[in-house]
Amino acid sequence: MGDLKTALSDRAGAVEDILQTLLPSGNGPESRLFDAMRYSTMAGGKRLRPFLLVSAADLFAVPRRSSLRAAAAVEMLHTYSLVHDDLPCMDDDDLRRGQPTAHVKFDEATAVLAGDSLLTMAFEVLSDPETDPNPAVRIDLVSGLAKAAGAQGMCGGQMIDLLAENDEPDREAVERLQALKTGALITFSCEAGAILGHGSPEERRALRTYGDKLGLAFQIADDLLDAEGSAEDMGKAVGKDRDAGKATMVGLLGVENAREEAERLIADAVLQLDLFGENAMLLREVATFAIRRRT
């Protein structure tokens, strides 16, 4: 686990260095927007999705500059989703990553524009030849991220989540919600490494399935932390999902059964990595870390 913690820290730092160079800055009239983008993106966080992308790309010996730029694009898009999720019209949260949310720190309009700008900038980065000189690879990355983020991915999952507050969805419906809202971007992050590395269909499928299982388990772990964790540890309000009657596997199965389901999903996820042998050790370890973390 020591090697994993070092790798998580090192890769988070490398991604943040890239983000610092990519995010806009300046003193013009639009500088408030730049400040909101930087405030939200550079607030820390686990950087799990960038870690997954870089680690998957390492399986194919992808140059780090390419994988780190793609990882930074994923983190921009992830941050946009958090900024918008926190808005009063969505989850109405005041705290994120241990600090006031973007709409509290700035204002709602600025937060919307910061999210919009981070979303579109992610595609700007992926489409740049500096990320990969091969246009087919860049198109594949852009297409994959668009699907993960759009109406049949994260946005669709958020819509289902909002509707579920007034409904009692069954297990299949909750799994679909979580696969879209949380899992889609995690799955893309894993497969993107194989896209950059010109992986075979079998290798892409293995990483995609690994990401699918990991995404579902990660969301269960988040739900468990919401039910059992503290705001101090989490850096955001806890207990809100329960109070709002949100659809979660914890609410559906209970704490212990949900924890067992997360463990089962991670065991299934890790099996997908057999194809890569010992080279995938960090991906195996981070899968276990993802469901046993305390933040």
LUMSE-260550 format. One record per residue (C-alpha): residue in three letters; x, y, z. Coordinates in Angstrom, 2 decimals. Layout:
N
<site><timar>ALA</timar><x>X</x><y>Y</y><z>Z</z></site>
...
//
This chain:
295
<site><timar>MET</timar><x>0.00</x><y>0.00</y><z>0.00</z></site>
<site><timar>GLY</timar><x>2.98</x><y>2.29</y><z>0.53</z></site>
<site><timar>ASP</timar><x>3.84</x><y>2.15</y><z>-3.16</z></site>
<site><timar>LEU</timar><x>0.22</x><y>2.96</y><z>-4.03</z></site>
<site><timar>LYS</timar><x>0.13</x><y>6.01</y><z>-1.75</z></site>
<site><timar>THR</timar><x>3.35</x><y>7.27</y><z>-3.27</z></site>
<site><timar>ALA</timar><x>2.03</x><y>6.69</y><z>-6.79</z></site>
<site><timar>LEU</timar><x>-1.29</x><y>8.41</y><z>-5.98</z></site>
<site><timar>SER</timar><x>0.55</x><y>11.42</y><z>-4.58</z></site>
<site><timar>ASP</timar><x>3.11</x><y>11.61</y><z>-7.39</z></site>
<site><timar>ARG</timar><x>0.55</x><y>11.33</y><z>-10.18</z></site>
<site><timar>ALA</timar><x>-1.82</x><y>13.79</y><z>-8.52</z></site>
<site><timar>GLY</timar><x>1.04</x><y>16.27</y><z>-8.30</z></site>
<site><timar>ALA</timar><x>1.99</x><y>15.72</y><z>-11.95</z></site>
<site><timar>VAL</timar><x>-1.60</x><y>16.22</y><z>-13.09</z></site>
<site><timar>GLU</timar><x>-1.87</x><y>19.38</y><z>-11.02</z></site>
<site><timar>ASP</timar><x>1.31</x><y>20.73</y><z>-12.64</z></site>
<site><timar>ILE</timar><x>-0.27</x><y>20.19</y><z>-16.06</z></site>
<site><timar>LEU</timar><x>-3.53</x><y>21.78</y><z>-14.92</z></site>
<site><timar>GLN</timar><x>-1.62</x><y>24.84</y><z>-13.72</z></site>
<site><timar>THR</timar><x>-0.19</x><y>25.33</y><z>-17.20</z></site>
<site><timar>LEU</timar><x>-3.46</x><y>24.64</y><z>-19.03</z></site>
<site><timar>LEU</timar><x>-5.98</x><y>26.61</y><z>-16.98</z></site>
<site><timar>PRO</timar><x>-6.36</x><y>30.22</y><z>-18.14</z></site>
<site><timar>SER</timar><x>-5.21</x><y>33.18</y><z>-16.09</z></site>
<site><timar>GLY</timar><x>-5.06</x><y>36.92</y><z>-16.62</z></site>
<site><timar>ASN</timar><x>-6.24</x><y>40.31</y><z>-15.41</z></site>
<site><timar>GLY</timar><x>-8.85</x><y>41.13</y><z>-18.04</z></site>
<site><timar>PRO</timar><x>-12.57</x><y>41.53</y><z>-17.39</z></site>
<site><timar>GLU</timar><x>-13.03</x><y>37.75</y><z>-17.65</z></site>
<site><timar>SER</timar><x>-10.48</x><y>37.09</y><z>-14.89</z></site>
<site><timar>ARG</timar><x>-13.26</x><y>36.33</y><z>-12.38</z></site>
<site><timar>LEU</timar><x>-14.18</x><y>33.36</y><z>-14.54</z></site>
<site><timar>PHE</timar><x>-10.55</x><y>32.20</y><z>-14.65</z></site>
<site><timar>ASP</timar><x>-10.35</x><y>32.52</y><z>-10.88</z></site>
<site><timar>ALA</timar><x>-13.48</x><y>30.38</y><z>-10.42</z></site>
<site><timar>MET</timar><x>-12.12</x><y>27.71</y><z>-12.78</z></site>
<site><timar>ARG</timar><x>-8.83</x><y>27.55</y><z>-10.89</z></site>
<site><timar>TYR</timar><x>-10.49</x><y>27.71</y><z>-7.47</z></site>
<site><timar>SER</timar><x>-12.65</x><y>24.69</y><z>-8.24</z></site>
<site><timar>THR</timar><x>-10.06</x><y>22.61</y><z>-10.08</z></site>
<site><timar>MET</timar><x>-7.06</x><y>23.19</y><z>-7.83</z></site>
<site><timar>ALA</timar><x>-8.90</x><y>22.51</y><z>-4.55</z></site>
<site><timar>GLY</timar><x>-7.37</x><y>19.05</y><z>-4.22</z></site>
<site><timar>GLY</timar><x>-9.38</x><y>15.86</y><z>-4.21</z></site>
<site><timar>LYS</timar><x>-8.38</x><y>12.25</y><z>-4.78</z></site>
<site><timar>ARG</timar><x>-7.58</x><y>12.68</y><z>-8.50</z></site>
<site><timar>LEU</timar><x>-8.69</x><y>9.06</y><z>-8.87</z></site>
<site><timar>ARG</timar><x>-9.80</x><y>9.36</y><z>-12.49</z></site>
<site><timar>PRO</timar><x>-6.48</x><y>10.86</y><z>-13.64</z></site>
<site><timar>PHE</timar><x>-4.66</x><y>8.14</y><z>-11.69</z></site>
<site><timar>LEU</timar><x>-6.66</x><y>5.44</y><z>-13.46</z></site>
<site><timar>LEU</timar><x>-5.97</x><y>6.96</y><z>-16.87</z></site>
<site><timar>VAL</timar><x>-2.23</x><y>7.35</y><z>-16.33</z></site>
<site><timar>SER</timar><x>-1.92</x><y>3.88</y><z>-14.80</z></site>
<site><timar>ALA</timar><x>-3.84</x><y>2.28</y><z>-17.66</z></site>
<site><timar>ALA</timar><x>-1.72</x><y>4.18</y><z>-20.19</z></site>
<site><timar>ASP</timar><x>1.44</x><y>2.95</y><z>-18.45</z></site>
<site><timar>LEU</timar><x>0.41</x><y>-0.61</y><z>-19.39</z></site>
<site><timar>PHE</timar><x>1.10</x><y>0.39</y><z>-22.99</z></site>
<site><timar>ALA</timar><x>4.19</x><y>2.53</y><z>-22.35</z></site>
<site><timar>VAL</timar><x>2.36</x><y>5.71</y><z>-23.40</z></site>
<site><timar>PRO</timar><x>4.55</x><y>8.82</y><z>-22.95</z></site>
<site><timar>ARG</timar><x>3.65</x><y>10.52</y><z>-19.70</z></site>
<site><timar>ARG</timar><x>3.10</x><y>13.91</y><z>-21.31</z></site>
<site><timar>SER</timar><x>0.29</x><y>12.43</y><z>-23.40</z></site>
<site><timar>SER</timar><x>-1.37</x><y>10.54</y><z>-20.57</z></site>
<site><timar>LEU</timar><x>-1.07</x><y>13.46</y><z>-18.14</z></site>
<site><timar>ARG</timar><x>-2.70</x><y>15.87</y><z>-20.60</z></site>
<site><timar>ALA</timar><x>-5.56</x><y>13.42</y><z>-21.15</z></site>
<site><timar>ALA</timar><x>-5.81</x><y>12.95</y><z>-17.39</z></site>
<site><timar>ALA</timar><x>-5.97</x><y>16.71</y><z>-16.88</z></site>
<site><timar>ALA</timar><x>-8.83</x><y>16.89</y><z>-19.40</z></site>
<site><timar>VAL</timar><x>-10.72</x><y>14.24</y><z>-17.45</z></site>
<site><timar>GLU</timar><x>-10.17</x><y>16.15</y><z>-14.19</z></site>
<site><timar>MET</timar><x>-11.47</x><y>19.35</y><z>-15.80</z></site>
<site><timar>LEU</timar><x>-14.62</x><y>17.56</y><z>-16.85</z></site>
<site><timar>HIS</timar><x>-15.02</x><y>15.90</y><z>-13.45</z></site>
<site><timar>THR</timar><x>-14.64</x><y>19.27</y><z>-11.73</z></site>
<site><timar>TYR</timar><x>-17.26</x><y>20.82</y><z>-14.02</z></site>
<site><timar>SER</timar><x>-19.68</x><y>18.09</y><z>-12.96</z></site>
<site><timar>LEU</timar><x>-19.03</x><y>18.82</y><z>-9.28</z></site>
<site><timar>VAL</timar><x>-19.48</x><y>22.57</y><z>-9.73</z></site>
<site><timar>HIS</timar><x>-22.83</x><y>22.04</y><z>-11.44</z></site>
<site><timar>ASP</timar><x>-23.96</x><y>19.28</y><z>-9.06</z></site>
<site><timar>ASP</timar><x>-23.41</x><y>21.64</y><z>-6.12</z></site>
<site><timar>LEU</timar><x>-25.68</x><y>24.37</y><z>-7.56</z></site>
<site><timar>PRO</timar><x>-28.91</x><y>25.23</y><z>-5.71</z></site>
<site><timar>CYS</timar><x>-30.95</x><y>23.85</y><z>-8.62</z></site>
<site><timar>MET</timar><x>-29.20</x><y>20.47</y><z>-8.27</z></site>
<site><timar>ASP</timar><x>-27.86</x><y>19.17</y><z>-4.93</z></site>
<site><timar>ASP</timar><x>-27.56</x><y>22.61</y><z>-3.28</z></site>
<site><timar>ASP</timar><x>-24.29</x><y>22.00</y><z>-1.43</z></site>
<site><timar>ASP</timar><x>-22.24</x><y>24.66</y><z>0.34</z></site>
<site><timar>LEU</timar><x>-19.05</x><y>22.64</y><z>0.90</z></site>
<site><timar>ARG</timar><x>-16.81</x><y>20.75</y><z>-1.53</z></site>
<site><timar>ARG</timar><x>-13.29</x><y>19.43</y><z>-0.94</z></site>
<site><timar>GLY</timar><x>-13.24</x><y>21.20</y><z>2.41</z></site>
<site><timar>GLN</timar><x>-13.97</x><y>24.68</y><z>1.08</z></site>
<site><timar>PRO</timar><x>-17.02</x><y>26.71</y><z>0.04</z></site>
<site><timar>THR</timar><x>-18.51</x><y>25.55</y><z>-3.25</z></site>
<site><timar>ALA</timar><x>-17.99</x><y>27.70</y><z>-6.34</z></site>
<site><timar>HIS</timar><x>-21.43</x><y>29.32</y><z>-6.28</z></site>
<site><timar>VAL</timar><x>-20.93</x><y>30.25</y><z>-2.60</z></site>
<site><timar>LYS</timar><x>-17.41</x><y>31.59</y><z>-3.12</z></site>
<site><timar>PHE</timar><x>-18.33</x><y>33.52</y><z>-6.25</z></site>
<site><timar>ASP</timar><x>-21.99</x><y>33.46</y><z>-7.35</z></site>
<site><timar>GLU</timar><x>-24.32</x><y>31.13</y><z>-9.22</z></site>
<site><timar>ALA</timar><x>-23.81</x><y>32.66</y><z>-12.65</z></site>
<site><timar>THR</timar><x>-20.02</x><y>32.55</y><z>-12.33</z></site>
<site><timar>ALA</timar><x>-20.20</x><y>28.94</y><z>-11.14</z></site>
<site><timar>VAL</timar><x>-22.30</x><y>27.96</y><z>-14.17</z></site>
<site><timar>LEU</timar><x>-19.84</x><y>29.67</y><z>-16.52</z></site>
<site><timar>ALA</timar><x>-16.84</x><y>28.10</y><z>-14.75</z></site>
<site><timar>GLY</timar><x>-18.39</x><y>24.65</y><z>-15.17</z></site>
<site><timar>ASP</timar><x>-19.22</x><y>25.34</y><z>-18.81</z></site>
<site><timar>SER</timar><x>-15.67</x><y>26.52</y><z>-19.45</z></site>
<site><timar>LEU</timar><x>-14.07</x><y>23.51</y><z>-17.79</z></site>
<site><timar>LEU</timar><x>-16.32</x><y>21.17</y><z>-19.77</z></site>
<site><timar>THR</timar><x>-15.44</x><y>22.70</y><z>-23.11</z></site>
<site><timar>MET</timar><x>-11.76</x><y>23.08</y><z>-22.26</z></site>
<site><timar>ALA</timar><x>-11.51</x><y>19.34</y><z>-21.62</z></site>
<site><timar>PHE</timar><x>-12.31</x><y>18.71</y><z>-25.28</z></site>
<site><timar>GLU</timar><x>-9.94</x><y>21.47</y><z>-26.36</z></site>
<site><timar>VAL</timar><x>-7.12</x><y>19.66</y><z>-24.57</z></site>
<site><timar>LEU</timar><x>-8.00</x><y>16.23</y><z>-25.95</z></site>
<site><timar>SER</timar><x>-8.24</x><y>17.54</y><z>-29.51</z></site>
<site><timar>ASP</timar><x>-4.82</x><y>19.24</y><z>-29.35</z></site>
<site><timar>PRO</timar><x>-1.99</x><y>17.40</y><z>-31.21</z></site>
<site><timar>GLU</timar><x>0.16</x><y>17.90</y><z>-28.11</z></site>
<site><timar>THR</timar><x>-2.00</x><y>15.29</y><z>-26.39</z></site>
<site><timar>ASP</timar><x>-1.44</x><y>12.79</y><z>-29.19</z></site>
<site><timar>PRO</timar><x>-0.11</x><y>13.34</y><z>-32.74</z></site>
<site><timar>ASN</timar><x>-2.51</x><y>10.76</y><z>-34.21</z></site>
<site><timar>PRO</timar><x>-5.84</x><y>12.38</y><z>-35.21</z></site>
<site><timar>ALA</timar><x>-7.66</x><y>9.03</y><z>-34.99</z></site>
<site><timar>VAL</timar><x>-6.59</x><y>8.66</y><z>-31.36</z></site>
<site><timar>ARG</timar><x>-7.70</x><y>12.21</y><z>-30.57</z></site>
<site><timar>ILE</timar><x>-11.10</x><y>11.63</y><z>-32.19</z></site>
<site><timar>ASP</timar><x>-11.51</x><y>8.40</y><z>-30.22</z></site>
<site><timar>LEU</timar><x>-10.72</x><y>10.22</y><z>-26.98</z></site>
<site><timar>VAL</timar><x>-13.08</x><y>13.11</y><z>-27.74</z></site>
<site><timar>SER</timar><x>-15.88</x><y>10.75</y><z>-28.75</z></site>
<site><timar>GLY</timar><x>-15.42</x><y>8.56</y><z>-25.68</z></site>
<site><timar>LEU</timar><x>-15.41</x><y>11.47</y><z>-23.26</z></site>
<site><timar>ALA</timar><x>-18.44</x><y>13.05</y><z>-24.93</z></site>
<site><timar>LYS</timar><x>-20.42</x><y>9.83</y><z>-24.50</z></site>
<site><timar>ALA</timar><x>-19.32</x><y>9.45</y><z>-20.88</z></site>
<site><timar>ALA</timar><x>-20.31</x><y>13.03</y><z>-20.04</z></site>
<site><timar>GLY</timar><x>-23.52</x><y>13.51</y><z>-22.01</z></site>
<site><timar>ALA</timar><x>-27.16</x><y>12.50</y><z>-21.95</z></site>
<site><timar>GLN</timar><x>-26.30</x><y>8.79</y><z>-22.03</z></site>
<site><timar>GLY</timar><x>-23.62</x><y>9.21</y><z>-19.37</z></site>
<site><timar>MET</timar><x>-23.14</x><y>11.61</y><z>-16.47</z></site>
<site><timar>CYS</timar><x>-25.90</x><y>14.06</y><z>-17.40</z></site>
<site><timar>GLY</timar><x>-28.37</x><y>11.24</y><z>-17.92</z></site>
<site><timar>GLY</timar><x>-27.40</x><y>9.79</y><z>-14.56</z></site>
<site><timar>GLN</timar><x>-27.94</x><y>13.14</y><z>-12.87</z></site>
<site><timar>MET</timar><x>-31.40</x><y>13.37</y><z>-14.41</z></site>
<site><timar>ILE</timar><x>-32.28</x><y>9.92</y><z>-13.10</z></site>
<site><timar>ASP</timar><x>-30.90</x><y>10.90</y><z>-9.69</z></site>
<site><timar>LEU</timar><x>-33.12</x><y>13.99</y><z>-9.52</z></site>
<site><timar>LEU</timar><x>-36.19</x><y>12.00</y><z>-10.53</z></site>
<site><timar>ALA</timar><x>-35.39</x><y>9.23</y><z>-8.05</z></site>
<site><timar>GLU</timar><x>-35.87</x><y>11.60</y><z>-5.12</z></site>
<site><timar>ASN</timar><x>-39.62</x><y>11.27</y><z>-5.68</z></site>
<site><timar>ASP</timar><x>-39.62</x><y>7.58</y><z>-6.52</z></site>
<site><timar>GLU</timar><x>-38.61</x><y>4.21</y><z>-5.08</z></site>
<site><timar>PRO</timar><x>-36.36</x><y>2.67</y><z>-7.73</z></site>
<site><timar>ASP</timar><x>-35.41</x><y>-0.99</y><z>-7.64</z></site>
<site><timar>ARG</timar><x>-31.88</x><y>-2.37</y><z>-7.64</z></site>
<site><timar>GLU</timar><x>-31.60</x><y>-2.42</y><z>-11.43</z></site>
<site><timar>ALA</timar><x>-32.63</x><y>1.23</y><z>-11.62</z></site>
<site><timar>VAL</timar><x>-30.13</x><y>2.26</y><z>-8.93</z></site>
<site><timar>GLU</timar><x>-27.31</x><y>0.39</y><z>-10.67</z></site>
<site><timar>ARG</timar><x>-28.15</x><y>2.13</y><z>-13.94</z></site>
<site><timar>LEU</timar><x>-28.21</x><y>5.53</y><z>-12.21</z></site>
<site><timar>GLN</timar><x>-24.81</x><y>4.96</y><z>-10.66</z></site>
<site><timar>ALA</timar><x>-23.30</x><y>3.42</y><z>-13.78</z></site>
<site><timar>LEU</timar><x>-24.16</x><y>6.60</y><z>-15.67</z></site>
<site><timar>LYS</timar><x>-23.63</x><y>9.32</y><z>-13.08</z></site>
<site><timar>THR</timar><x>-20.41</x><y>8.00</y><z>-11.52</z></site>
<site><timar>GLY</timar><x>-19.28</x><y>4.97</y><z>-13.48</z></site>
<site><timar>ALA</timar><x>-19.23</x><y>6.37</y><z>-17.01</z></site>
<site><timar>LEU</timar><x>-16.32</x><y>8.75</y><z>-16.42</z></site>
<site><timar>ILE</timar><x>-14.37</x><y>6.19</y><z>-14.40</z></site>
<site><timar>THR</timar><x>-14.85</x><y>3.65</y><z>-17.19</z></site>
<site><timar>PHE</timar><x>-13.70</x><y>6.15</y><z>-19.81</z></site>
<site><timar>SER</timar><x>-10.64</x><y>7.01</y><z>-17.72</z></site>
<site><timar>CYS</timar><x>-9.60</x><y>3.35</y><z>-17.73</z></site>
<site><timar>GLU</timar><x>-10.26</x><y>2.77</y><z>-21.42</z></site>
<site><timar>ALA</timar><x>-8.58</x><y>6.04</y><z>-22.42</z></site>
<site><timar>GLY</timar><x>-5.23</x><y>4.58</y><z>-21.42</z></site>
<site><timar>ALA</timar><x>-5.75</x><y>1.79</y><z>-23.96</z></site>
<site><timar>ILE</timar><x>-6.91</x><y>4.30</y><z>-26.58</z></site>
<site><timar>LEU</timar><x>-3.68</x><y>6.25</y><z>-26.17</z></site>
<site><timar>GLY</timar><x>-1.71</x><y>3.00</y><z>-26.21</z></site>
<site><timar>HIS</timar><x>-3.41</x><y>1.53</y><z>-29.31</z></site>
<site><timar>GLY</timar><x>-4.66</x><y>-1.38</y><z>-27.22</z></site>
<site><timar>SER</timar><x>-6.32</x><y>-4.38</y><z>-28.83</z></site>
<site><timar>PRO</timar><x>-10.12</x><y>-4.82</y><z>-28.66</z></site>
<site><timar>GLU</timar><x>-9.57</x><y>-7.42</y><z>-25.93</z></site>
<site><timar>GLU</timar><x>-7.39</x><y>-5.07</y><z>-23.88</z></site>
<site><timar>ARG</timar><x>-9.84</x><y>-2.21</y><z>-24.26</z></site>
<site><timar>ARG</timar><x>-12.72</x><y>-4.46</y><z>-23.26</z></site>
<site><timar>ALA</timar><x>-10.85</x><y>-5.67</y><z>-20.16</z></site>
<site><timar>LEU</timar><x>-10.10</x><y>-2.14</y><z>-18.98</z></site>
<site><timar>ARG</timar><x>-13.63</x><y>-1.01</y><z>-19.77</z></site>
<site><timar>THR</timar><x>-15.12</x><y>-3.84</y><z>-17.70</z></site>
<site><timar>TYR</timar><x>-12.67</x><y>-3.14</y><z>-14.89</z></site>
<site><timar>GLY</timar><x>-13.84</x><y>0.48</y><z>-14.95</z></site>
<site><timar>ASP</timar><x>-17.51</x><y>-0.49</y><z>-14.98</z></site>
<site><timar>LYS</timar><x>-17.14</x><y>-2.64</y><z>-11.85</z></site>
<site><timar>LEU</timar><x>-14.89</x><y>-0.15</y><z>-10.11</z></site>
<site><timar>GLY</timar><x>-17.28</x><y>2.71</y><z>-10.81</z></site>
<site><timar>LEU</timar><x>-20.22</x><y>0.91</y><z>-9.20</z></site>
<site><timar>ALA</timar><x>-18.12</x><y>-0.09</y><z>-6.18</z></site>
<site><timar>PHE</timar><x>-16.71</x><y>3.43</y><z>-5.82</z></site>
<site><timar>GLN</timar><x>-20.22</x><y>4.90</y><z>-5.65</z></site>
<site><timar>ILE</timar><x>-21.27</x><y>2.38</y><z>-3.01</z></site>
<site><timar>ALA</timar><x>-18.21</x><y>3.39</y><z>-0.98</z></site>
<site><timar>ASP</timar><x>-19.21</x><y>7.05</y><z>-1.35</z></site>
<site><timar>ASP</timar><x>-22.73</x><y>6.21</y><z>-0.18</z></site>
<site><timar>LEU</timar><x>-21.33</x><y>4.35</y><z>2.82</z></site>
<site><timar>LEU</timar><x>-19.21</x><y>7.34</y><z>3.72</z></site>
<site><timar>ASP</timar><x>-22.24</x><y>9.62</y><z>3.36</z></site>
<site><timar>ALA</timar><x>-24.08</x><y>7.35</y><z>5.79</z></site>
<site><timar>GLU</timar><x>-21.23</x><y>6.78</y><z>8.25</z></site>
<site><timar>GLY</timar><x>-18.56</x><y>9.42</y><z>7.68</z></site>
<site><timar>SER</timar><x>-18.03</x><y>12.94</y><z>9.00</z></site>
<site><timar>ALA</timar><x>-18.08</x><y>16.25</y><z>7.16</z></site>
<site><timar>GLU</timar><x>-14.56</x><y>16.93</y><z>8.46</z></site>
<site><timar>ASP</timar><x>-13.17</x><y>13.76</y><z>6.89</z></site>
<site><timar>MET</timar><x>-15.18</x><y>14.03</y><z>3.69</z></site>
<site><timar>GLY</timar><x>-14.70</x><y>17.75</y><z>3.05</z></site>
<site><timar>LYS</timar><x>-18.41</x><y>18.05</y><z>2.24</z></site>
<site><timar>ALA</timar><x>-21.75</x><y>17.67</y><z>3.95</z></site>
<site><timar>VAL</timar><x>-22.75</x><y>14.11</y><z>4.88</z></site>
<site><timar>GLY</timar><x>-26.13</x><y>12.52</y><z>5.44</z></site>
<site><timar>LYS</timar><x>-27.73</x><y>14.59</y><z>2.69</z></site>
<site><timar>ASP</timar><x>-28.48</x><y>11.62</y><z>0.46</z></site>
<site><timar>ARG</timar><x>-30.40</x><y>9.91</y><z>3.25</z></site>
<site><timar>ASP</timar><x>-32.23</x><y>13.08</y><z>4.24</z></site>
<site><timar>ALA</timar><x>-33.18</x><y>13.78</y><z>0.62</z></site>
<site><timar>GLY</timar><x>-34.38</x><y>10.23</y><z>0.08</z></site>
<site><timar>LYS</timar><x>-31.85</x><y>9.68</y><z>-2.71</z></site>
<site><timar>ALA</timar><x>-31.64</x><y>6.27</y><z>-4.35</z></site>
<site><timar>THR</timar><x>-28.49</x><y>4.45</y><z>-3.19</z></site>
<site><timar>MET</timar><x>-27.40</x><y>0.85</y><z>-2.80</z></site>
<site><timar>VAL</timar><x>-26.93</x><y>1.53</y><z>0.91</z></site>
<site><timar>GLY</timar><x>-30.55</x><y>2.61</y><z>1.21</z></site>
<site><timar>LEU</timar><x>-31.67</x><y>-0.36</y><z>-0.86</z></site>
<site><timar>LEU</timar><x>-29.52</x><y>-3.13</y><z>0.67</z></site>
<site><timar>GLY</timar><x>-28.48</x><y>-1.80</y><z>4.06</z></site>
<site><timar>VAL</timar><x>-24.96</x><y>-0.96</y><z>5.19</z></site>
<site><timar>GLU</timar><x>-23.49</x><y>-4.44</y><z>5.56</z></site>
<site><timar>ASN</timar><x>-24.99</x><y>-5.89</y><z>2.38</z></site>
<site><timar>ALA</timar><x>-23.88</x><y>-2.82</y><z>0.43</z></site>
<site><timar>ARG</timar><x>-20.35</x><y>-3.21</y><z>1.76</z></site>
<site><timar>GLU</timar><x>-20.34</x><y>-6.87</y><z>0.70</z></site>
<site><timar>GLU</timar><x>-21.60</x><y>-5.87</y><z>-2.75</z></site>
<site><timar>ALA</timar><x>-18.75</x><y>-3.38</y><z>-3.13</z></site>
<site><timar>GLU</timar><x>-16.22</x><y>-6.07</y><z>-2.21</z></site>
<site><timar>ARG</timar><x>-17.76</x><y>-8.45</y><z>-4.75</z></site>
<site><timar>LEU</timar><x>-17.62</x><y>-5.84</y><z>-7.49</z></site>
<site><timar>ILE</timar><x>-13.96</x><y>-5.11</y><z>-6.76</z></site>
<site><timar>ALA</timar><x>-13.10</x><y>-8.81</y><z>-6.88</z></site>
<site><timar>ASP</timar><x>-14.76</x><y>-8.99</y><z>-10.30</z></site>
<site><timar>ALA</timar><x>-12.97</x><y>-5.83</y><z>-11.43</z></site>
<site><timar>VAL</timar><x>-9.54</x><y>-7.15</y><z>-10.46</z></site>
<site><timar>LEU</timar><x>-10.12</x><y>-10.36</y><z>-12.41</z></site>
<site><timar>GLN</timar><x>-10.28</x><y>-8.31</y><z>-15.60</z></site>
<site><timar>LEU</timar><x>-6.64</x><y>-7.31</y><z>-15.10</z></site>
<site><timar>ASP</timar><x>-5.26</x><y>-10.84</y><z>-15.41</z></site>
<site><timar>LEU</timar><x>-4.61</x><y>-10.06</y><z>-19.05</z></site>
<site><timar>PHE</timar><x>-1.91</x><y>-7.56</y><z>-18.02</z></site>
<site><timar>GLY</timar><x>-0.14</x><y>-9.64</y><z>-15.39</z></site>
<site><timar>GLU</timar><x>2.05</x><y>-7.95</y><z>-12.79</z></site>
<site><timar>ASN</timar><x>2.11</x><y>-4.71</y><z>-14.78</z></site>
<site><timar>ALA</timar><x>-1.40</x><y>-3.95</y><z>-13.52</z></site>
<site><timar>MET</timar><x>-0.53</x><y>-4.19</y><z>-9.81</z></site>
<site><timar>LEU</timar><x>-1.27</x><y>-0.52</y><z>-9.10</z></site>
<site><timar>LEU</timar><x>-4.68</x><y>-0.82</y><z>-10.74</z></site>
<site><timar>ARG</timar><x>-5.42</x><y>-3.84</y><z>-8.54</z></site>
<site><timar>GLU</timar><x>-4.35</x><y>-1.98</y><z>-5.41</z></site>
<site><timar>VAL</timar><x>-6.26</x><y>1.21</y><z>-6.20</z></site>
<site><timar>ALA</timar><x>-9.44</x><y>-0.80</y><z>-6.71</z></site>
<site><timar>THR</timar><x>-9.24</x><y>-2.05</y><z>-3.12</z></site>
<site><timar>PHE</timar><x>-8.27</x><y>1.40</y><z>-1.87</z></site>
<site><timar>ALA</timar><x>-11.30</x><y>2.92</y><z>-3.59</z></site>
<site><timar>ILE</timar><x>-13.76</x><y>1.02</y><z>-1.39</z></site>
<site><timar>ARG</timar><x>-11.80</x><y>1.07</y><z>1.88</z></site>
<site><timar>ARG</timar><x>-10.89</x><y>4.76</y><z>1.94</z></site>
<site><timar>ARG</timar><x>-12.18</x><y>7.03</y><z>4.68</z></site>
<site><timar>THR</timar><x>-12.55</x><y>10.19</y><z>2.57</z></site>
//
